[in-house]
Amino acid sequence: MKIIINGNVKPYYIQMLVMLYFPGERFPEDDASDDGRLCEISVLSDDTGTDAGASVKADGKKANGASRLPHGIFPEEKEAQYAAGAALLEAFTALTGHTPPWGMLTGVRPAKLALDLLDKGYSAEEAVTFFTEVYKAAKDKAVLATTTAESSKRIVTEDRRRECSLYIAIPFCPTRCSYCSFVSYTSPKLLAMIPDYLEVLVEDVKHSLRMIDSLGLRLASIYIGGGTPTVLSASQLEALLAALQNVSHGVDEFTLEAGRPDTITDEKLHIAKIYGATRVSVNTQTLNEAVLRNIGRSHTTDDFFKAYSLACKHGFRDINVDLIAGLPGDTVESFMDSVDRVCALDPTNITVHAFSVKKSAEMKTSGLDVYDRDGEIAGESVRYSGQKLLSSGYIPYYMYRQKNTVGNLENVGYSRLGHEGLYNIFMMDEIHTVFACGASSVTKLVGENEKGETIINRLFEPKYPYEYLRSSADERTAHREEILRTAKAFYSTYGIK
């Protein structure tokens, strides 16, 4: 689709809105679109507000939309964008008869927008109204975002903003799920990199802990994620956790994303428990055996129940179970069955993801992308899970959205009251700094300027394990020292008082 913009609106936002209606759409830069599709946006501001108009043409049909935003609803730099978004949404709704559940919102953190409204003094009801009338979101999504924001607001005190968290990446898996595009290594040759990877990772972890201490920050949470962290052998896992033993028992939450049930053993969970882990994830994704095989998972439902039982045996304070709505071959009925059976186990945390296929996923590259493109199955599945979990006493406490998600849906973490996953809130709502170690990880320094605005500086590690290991010892040392210098300079300027 050819896009023409007259006004101060970033093309990327318009492209994201277009792809809500035309997934995978391309945007040629020449004068004419290859498929005859055209989107024209015009934005003009005056003394009292901003007007926007939109005209869209696709598949032999044409429609128009218009909007006006008075000054003061959004920051000046966002006003033109949202005025254009409202106009374009009206045009596409007229063209297709469909309104996306999240309206004009394309970002990954809708609950953070709701939290901003609550922080400004909006009541929950007023925040819901803002989402439905201004962002054009569906009522149930507005309520979800606001309820999630209320959970975050209850947990996040000012003291939390002066703390930090630590993320440790284990980008290796026993097998690769067909829908996955995360940086994770699965072949025997690449898995053989693990000992060398761990050696460097442990030194980075130790350096991060020294850095946190030198900055005078309190470490609130630790999260070991993947990939699949329990792809490590018991001895390898112990070597990693030993690097954390001086701090792990003093944090408020220590999560081991155990992940694949077929990699979880009694010995590994015992080691995790004695080294201070308080929260583990046992992620089945579905309890439909045929779907598990279809997506490349090598575990069975029986493997999941055994792994879950082991986690209960070791007495972790919290256990999380991940489910994915809309997987290829799944039905609303079979997903409902998965939700019901997981609920019956009574874990403290259940996370419901909406299925998303990335461009580099095996399912996409191999031509096997046969899934619920319109999102009807996923939508019904997500609706059921929300109703079931709320009626079972769970509350939504964090959420995020991804590109290429069927039905333009969302991922939501539910928990028992008082058992919310703290790291997930800290990370998703950008509450405080998260130091990160390992390939593909990103340290996110979070501070505040003199106006009270959140300032973020991201520091990237090499994407792939072989790149992470390519540096010499001296180069790694220099890299660690540079991170420390950057963090000290950042906190001297933007440290939260």
C-alpha positions in Angstrom: 0.0 0.0 0.0 1.2 3.4 -1.0 1.1 5.9 2.0 1.0 9.7 1.5 1.3 11.9 4.6 0.8 15.6 4.7 1.6 16.7 8.2 3.9 15.8 11.2 3.0 12.1 11.6 5.6 9.3 11.6 5.1 6.8 8.7 5.8 3.9 11.0 2.7 4.5 13.1 0.5 4.7 10.0 2.1 1.5 8.7 1.3 -0.3 11.9 -2.3 0.7 11.7 -2.5 -0.4 8.1 -1.2 -3.8 9.1 -4.0 -4.3 11.6 -6.3 -4.5 8.5 -3.8 -5.9 6.0 -1.3 -8.2 7.8 2.1 -8.4 6.1 1.3 -5.4 3.9 4.3 -3.9 2.1 4.8 -0.1 1.6 6.4 0.8 -1.7 8.2 4.1 -2.0 7.5 4.8 -5.6 4.5 6.8 -6.9 2.1 3.9 -7.4 1.3 0.9 -5.2 1.8 -2.5 -6.9 -1.6 -3.6 -5.7 -3.5 -0.4 -6.2 -3.9 0.2 -2.5 -3.5 3.8 -1.3 -3.7 5.6 2.0 -3.6 9.4 2.2 -3.4 11.3 5.5 -3.5 15.0 6.1 -3.1 16.8 9.4 -3.5 20.5 10.2 -3.4 22.3 13.6 -4.9 25.6 14.6 -5.2 27.5 17.9 -7.6 25.2 19.5 -6.8 21.7 18.2 -5.7 19.4 15.4 -7.8 18.2 12.5 -7.0 15.0 10.5 -8.4 13.5 7.4 -7.9 10.1 5.9 -8.7 8.5 2.6 -8.1 4.8 1.9 -8.5 2.7 -1.2 -8.2 -1.1 -1.4 -9.6 -3.9 -3.4 -11.8 -1.6 -5.6 -13.3 0.2 -2.6 -12.7 3.6 -1.1 -13.6 5.2 2.2 -12.8 8.4 4.1 -12.5 9.4 7.8 -12.0 12.5 9.8 -11.2 13.5 13.4 -10.5 16.5 15.6 -8.5 16.5 18.8 -8.6 19.6 21.1 -5.3 20.7 22.5 -4.4 19.3 25.9 -5.7 15.7 25.6 -2.3 14.5 24.5 1.3 15.9 24.7 2.0 18.2 21.8 4.3 15.7 20.1 1.6 13.0 20.1 -1.4 15.0 19.1 -1.0 14.8 15.4 -0.3 11.1 15.5 -3.5 10.3 17.4 -5.6 12.7 15.4 -4.4 10.8 12.2 -5.0 7.5 13.9 -8.6 8.3 14.7 -9.2 9.4 11.1 -7.6 6.4 9.6 -9.4 4.0 11.9 -12.7 5.6 10.9 -11.8 5.2 7.2 -10.7 1.6 7.5 -13.8 0.7 9.6 -16.0 2.1 6.9 -14.0 0.2 4.3 -13.9 -3.2 6.0 -16.7 -3.1 8.6 -14.2 -4.1 11.3 -12.7 -2.2 14.2 -9.6 -3.7 15.9 -10.2 -4.6 19.6 -7.5 -2.1 20.7 -8.7 0.7 18.4 -5.9 3.0 17.2 -3.3 1.6 19.7 -0.4 -0.2 18.1 2.1 -0.1 21.0 3.2 -3.0 23.2 2.1 -1.5 26.5 -1.5 -0.5 26.6 -1.7 -1.0 30.4 1.1 1.6 30.8 -1.1 4.1 29.0 -3.8 3.3 31.5 -1.3 3.6 34.4 -0.4 7.1 33.1 -4.1 8.1 33.3 -4.4 6.8 36.8 -1.3 8.6 37.9 -2.8 11.8 36.5 -5.8 11.4 38.8 -8.3 9.7 36.5 -10.6 7.2 38.2 -10.8 3.7 36.8 -14.1 4.5 35.2 -12.7 7.6 33.6 -9.7 5.7 32.3 -12.0 3.1 30.7 -14.0 5.9 29.1 -10.8 7.5 27.7 -9.8 4.2 26.1 -13.1 3.6 24.5 -13.8 7.2 23.4 -10.3 8.5 22.5 -8.3 5.4 21.6 -11.5 3.7 20.2 -10.7 0.5 22.1 -13.4 -2.1 22.8 -14.9 -1.9 26.3 -13.5 -5.2 27.4 -10.0 -4.3 26.4 -10.3 -0.9 28.1 -11.4 -2.6 31.3 -8.5 -5.1 31.0 -5.9 -2.4 30.5 -7.3 -0.4 33.5 -7.6 -3.4 35.8 -4.0 -4.4 34.9 -2.8 -0.9 35.6 -4.5 -0.9 39.0 -2.6 -4.0 39.9 0.7 -2.3 38.9 -0.2 0.9 40.8 -0.9 -1.1 43.9 2.5 -2.8 43.8 4.8 -0.1 42.5 5.8 2.4 45.2 8.3 5.2 44.8 10.8 3.0 46.6 10.5 0.5 43.8 11.6 3.1 41.3 14.9 3.4 43.2 15.6 -0.3 43.0 16.7 -2.5 40.1 16.4 -6.0 38.6 18.7 -8.4 36.9 17.9 -10.5 33.8 20.0 -13.5 32.8 19.6 -14.9 29.3 20.0 -18.6 28.4 19.3 -18.6 24.7 19.3 -22.4 24.2 16.4 -24.8 23.7 16.2 -28.6 23.3 14.1 -28.2 20.2 12.7 -25.2 18.3 9.0 -24.5 18.3 7.7 -23.9 14.8 6.3 -20.5 15.6 9.3 -19.2 17.5 11.7 -16.5 16.3 13.6 -15.9 19.6 17.3 -16.1 19.5 17.7 -19.7 20.8 20.0 -22.5 19.7 18.9 -26.1 19.4 21.3 -28.2 17.3 23.9 -30.5 19.1 26.8 -28.5 17.7 25.4 -25.2 18.9 24.3 -26.7 22.3 27.9 -27.6 22.7 28.6 -23.9 23.1 26.9 -23.9 26.5 30.0 -24.6 28.7 31.9 -21.7 27.1 28.8 -19.5 27.2 28.3 -20.1 30.9 31.9 -19.3 31.7 31.5 -15.8 30.2 28.0 -15.4 31.5 29.0 -16.1 35.1 31.7 -13.4 34.9 29.2 -10.9 33.5 26.7 -11.8 36.3 29.4 -11.2 38.9 30.3 -7.9 37.3 26.7 -6.8 37.2 26.3 -7.5 40.9 29.4 -5.5 41.7 28.1 -2.7 39.6 24.7 -2.7 41.3 26.5 -2.5 44.6 28.7 0.3 43.5 25.7 2.3 42.3 24.0 1.9 45.7 21.0 0.2 44.2 18.9 -2.5 45.9 18.4 -5.6 43.8 14.6 -6.3 43.9 14.2 -9.2 41.5 16.2 -11.7 39.4 14.8 -13.4 36.3 16.6 -16.2 34.5 14.9 -16.6 31.1 15.5 -18.1 27.7 15.3 -20.0 25.5 14.9 -22.7 28.1 17.2 -22.3 31.2 16.6 -25.9 32.3 18.3 -27.1 29.1 21.3 -26.7 31.3 22.5 -29.8 33.2 22.1 -29.8 36.9 25.8 -29.0 37.4 25.7 -26.2 34.9 22.6 -24.7 36.5 24.3 -24.9 39.9 27.4 -23.1 38.6 25.2 -20.3 37.3 23.1 -20.0 40.5 26.3 -20.1 42.7 27.3 -16.8 41.2 24.1 -15.4 42.7 24.2 -17.0 46.1 25.2 -13.9 48.0 22.2 -12.0 46.8 19.5 -14.5 45.7 18.0 -15.0 49.2 17.7 -11.3 49.8 15.6 -10.4 46.7 11.9 -10.1 46.7 11.5 -12.5 43.8 13.8 -14.9 42.0 12.3 -16.5 38.9 13.7 -19.5 37.0 11.8 -19.8 33.7 12.2 -23.6 33.7 10.0 -23.7 30.6 9.9 -27.0 28.8 8.5 -29.8 31.0 10.8 -32.3 29.3 13.9 -30.5 30.6 12.7 -30.2 34.2 14.1 -32.7 36.7 13.9 -33.2 40.5 17.6 -32.5 40.8 17.4 -29.2 38.9 14.4 -28.0 40.9 16.2 -29.0 44.2 19.2 -26.9 43.2 17.0 -23.9 42.2 15.2 -24.1 45.5 18.3 -24.2 47.7 19.9 -21.3 45.8 16.9 -19.1 46.5 14.5 -19.4 43.6 11.0 -18.4 44.6 9.2 -18.6 41.3 9.4 -21.1 38.5 7.6 -21.4 35.1 6.4 -24.7 33.8 5.1 -23.9 30.4 3.0 -26.4 28.5 1.4 -23.9 26.0 -1.5 -26.3 25.4 -2.7 -29.6 26.8 -3.8 -30.8 23.3 -1.4 -33.6 22.4 -1.9 -33.2 18.6 -1.2 -29.5 18.8 1.9 -30.0 20.8 3.3 -32.3 18.1 2.2 -29.9 15.4 4.2 -27.0 16.9 7.3 -29.0 17.5 7.1 -29.4 21.3 8.8 -32.6 22.4 6.9 -33.0 25.7 3.5 -34.6 26.4 0.7 -33.5 28.6 1.9 -36.2 31.0 5.3 -34.7 31.1 3.8 -31.3 32.0 1.8 -32.8 34.9 4.8 -34.6 36.3 7.0 -31.5 36.0 4.3 -29.4 37.7 4.0 -31.9 40.5 7.8 -31.7 41.0 7.6 -28.0 41.3 4.9 -28.3 43.9 6.9 -30.9 45.8 9.8 -28.4 46.2 7.6 -25.8 47.7 8.3 -22.8 45.4 6.2 -19.8 46.5 5.0 -19.3 43.0 4.5 -21.4 39.9 3.5 -20.0 36.6 2.0 -21.9 33.6 2.0 -20.4 30.1 -0.8 -21.1 27.6 -1.1 -19.9 24.0 -4.5 -19.1 22.4 -4.9 -19.7 18.7 -2.2 -22.3 18.0 -2.4 -24.1 14.7 -4.8 -27.0 15.0 -6.3 -25.8 18.3 -10.0 -25.1 18.7 -11.9 -23.0 21.1 -13.1 -26.1 22.8 -9.7 -27.7 23.2 -8.2 -24.4 24.5 -11.0 -24.1 27.0 -10.1 -27.6 28.1 -6.5 -26.6 28.6 -7.5 -23.6 30.6 -9.9 -25.6 32.8 -7.3 -28.3 33.5 -4.6 -25.8 34.3 -6.9 -23.8 36.6 -7.7 -27.1 38.4 -4.0 -27.3 39.4 -4.4 -23.9 41.2 -1.0 -22.3 40.2 -0.4 -18.9 41.6 0.3 -17.5 38.1 -1.2 -18.3 34.7 -0.1 -16.4 31.6 -2.3 -16.4 28.5 -0.5 -15.5 25.2 -2.1 -14.8 21.9 -0.5 -16.7 19.1 2.0 -14.7 17.1 4.1 -15.9 14.1 7.3 -14.0 13.4 8.8 -13.6 9.9 11.8 -15.8 10.7 9.8 -18.6 12.4 10.0 -22.1 10.9 6.3 -22.2 10.4 6.5 -19.0 8.3 9.6 -19.9 6.3 8.5 -23.5 5.5 5.1 -22.5 4.2 3.3 -24.2 7.2 1.7 -20.9 8.3 -1.8 -22.5 8.5 -3.4 -20.7 11.4 -6.4 -18.6 12.5 -5.5 -15.5 10.5 -8.7 -13.7 11.3 -8.2 -14.3 15.0 -11.8 -15.7 15.6 -10.6 -18.8 17.4 -7.9 -16.9 19.3 -10.4 -14.2 20.2 -13.0 -16.6 21.6 -10.2 -18.5 23.4 -8.8 -15.3 25.0 -12.3 -14.2 26.0 -13.0 -17.6 27.7 -9.6 -17.6 29.5 -10.3 -14.1 30.9 -13.7 -15.0 32.2 -12.6 -18.3 33.6 -9.5 -16.9 35.4 -11.4 -13.9 36.8 -14.2 -16.2 38.1 -11.5 -18.5 39.6 -10.0 -15.6 41.6 -7.2 -14.6 39.4 -6.5 -10.9 38.6 -4.6 -9.5 35.5 -1.4 -7.8 36.6 0.7 -7.3 33.5 0.2 -7.4 29.8 1.9 -6.7 26.5 1.2 -6.9 22.8 3.3 -8.2 19.9 3.4 -7.7 16.2 1.8 -10.2 13.9 -0.5 -11.5 16.7 -3.7 -13.1 15.4 -6.7 -11.0 16.0 -4.6 -8.0 17.2 -4.8 -9.6 20.6 -2.6 -9.4 23.7 -0.6 -11.4 26.2 -1.8 -11.2 29.8 -0.4 -12.4 33.1 -2.9 -13.4 35.8 -2.1 -14.2 39.4 -3.6 -14.7 42.8 -3.7 -11.5 44.8 -0.3 -11.0 46.4 1.5 -13.4 44.0 2.0 -11.1 41.1 5.2 -11.6 39.1 7.2 -8.5 40.2 9.9 -8.7 37.5 7.2 -8.7 34.8 5.7 -5.5 36.2 9.1 -3.8 36.6 10.1 -4.7 33.1 6.9 -4.1 31.2 5.9 -0.9 32.9 9.6 0.4 32.8 9.5 1.0 36.6 13.2 0.8 37.2 16.6 -0.2 35.7 16.9 -3.8 34.5 20.6 -4.9 34.1 20.9 -7.8 31.6 23.5 -10.5 31.0 23.9 -12.8 28.1 23.4 -13.0 24.4 20.5 -11.0 23.0 19.8 -9.3 26.3 19.3 -5.6 26.7 20.2 -3.5 29.8 17.6 -0.8 30.2 18.7 2.1 32.4 15.6 3.9 33.7 15.7 7.3 35.3 13.9 10.7 35.5 14.7 14.1 34.2 14.1 17.4 36.0 10.5 17.5 34.7 9.7 14.1 36.2 9.7 12.4 32.8 11.0 8.9 32.4 14.3 8.7 30.6 15.5 5.3 29.2 18.9 4.3 27.9 19.3 0.8 26.3 22.6 -1.0 26.2 22.7 -4.0 23.9 24.6 -7.3 24.2 25.6 -9.2 21.1 22.5 -10.9 19.6 23.8 -14.4 19.1 25.8 -16.7 21.5 28.7 -17.1 19.0 29.0 -13.3 18.8 28.8 -13.1 22.6 31.7 -15.5 22.8 33.7 -13.9 20.0 35.1 -11.2 22.2 38.5 -11.7 23.9 38.7 -11.6 27.7 40.2 -8.1 27.4 37.4 -7.0 25.2 34.7 -8.3 27.5 36.4 -6.5 30.4 36.5 -3.3 28.5 32.8 -3.8 27.6 31.8 -4.3 31.3 33.8 -1.2 32.3 32.0 0.8 29.6 28.6 -0.3 30.9 29.6 0.8 34.4 30.8 4.2 33.2 27.6 4.6 31.2 25.4 3.6 34.2 27.3 6.0 36.6 26.9 8.9 34.2 23.2 8.1 33.6 22.4 7.9 37.4 24.4 11.1 38.1 22.1 12.9 35.6 18.8 11.0 35.8 18.9 9.2 39.2 15.5 9.2 40.9 15.7 11.3 44.0 
